[in-house]
């Protein structure tokens, strides 16, 4: 989008927050880059420059605006709606792959050479993987500086910097302030967090409908792993260097997020996974405008615009839960998952609530005894086959995985039909065009709205909803009276 100068200029002049994260505007006379909605007086057109990423603006020598904080804007929707190598690379960089495995590790997981990945990212984003990862480290450092009392040395290494000197230089270059000055600017009057807890705000593009998003997560929550408590969704996180607990609370203009981590090096990964879980980088205006084009969907969209697709923080976990949920009620699926968690999950301590375990990882379930599962024989076979394939790395459901290949590999396993495959594609892989016409709730909604009720006919009608069919699913589900559509009213729901 940054190549369309006229559109970028209009967005900056109108201070249109819808474009935050899509591109960044820089001013050559001040050396500062901003988000499009920055409240300052727009600069002269001849002094504007536009970049597709914060990393590209930083690499061009611009520093972040202290007023609009462009480094804290929502991420570009592009990376969650595309399945090409650049989009996959961006999702992996956000998940911390470059910090953990370097650029060679990123390239190897994508199946490309290092040179190919660097060339593709430079061509589209104006910055290579190292610059993109550096920009993310700077944002993580800023969060730790402003929200904790950690010594600066601990902040540097927790944010992923190799040395304190590099940390200091990067912070000064990106924010035009020393780390100490950056902390002093926000320390006065800020209430202290509980020890070990980080509090931050997760931005999103308005509108956002919290009912289906948090309602779905709370209604399907696995006891011990997830809970709805005191107006917030809480869950355990399995992270590269340890584990954590996320507390996510819907607010009118942001998501309140509290993170308790055993290793602060996991901060940026935890934030990325929480944003992905809540689909916070979506562009609801583009989605809703297209779906409103169908006169049958238009009233449903207008009733509660801004519905998101509730996703997952762990693709393996969700795939297992999808199989456990085949042909049973939501309550039964939760019960089956809770038994697995109790028997095979890793225990954790949660002083603030009722979370008790991490969901079992592939290695913990690889030796699962089928006879111990209170499931029909066919579903036992399906579950064991799925776990075996995922544990062996035969199917890649990671953020950088190929959606089309993963679908084909899942469909080849016995007992995984279209409903399961598309459900996994929608919520674990994050494909915004996943569609489940065989779902009972979708078929009931179709009948109520006068849409074709048979899967084949509904699929043909849904072609007009592409590439946002996963969002159409959320609106169709909204026509039913099910707990997934509403915020819980009981503050202790799913708490022990």
Secondary structure by P-SEA (a helix, b strand, c coil): cccaaaaaaaaaaaccccccccbbbbbccccccccccccccccccccbbbbccaaaaaaaccccccccccccccccccccccccaaaaaaaaaaacccccccaaaaaaaacccaaaaaaaaaacccccaaaaaaaaaaaaaaaaaccccccaaaaaaaaccccaaaaaaaaaaaccccaaaaaaacccccccccccbbbbbbbbccccccccaaaaaaaacccccccccccccccccccccccbbbbbbbcccbbbbbbbcccccaaaaaaaaaaaaacccccaaaaaaaaaccccaaaaaaacccccccccccaaaaaaaaaaaccccaaaaaaaaaaaaaabbbbbbbccccccccccccccccccccccccccaaaaaaaaaaaaaaaaccccccccccaaaaaaaaaacccccaaaaaaaaacccccccccccccaaaaaaaaaacccccaaaaaaaaccccccaaaaaaaaaaaccccccccccccccccc
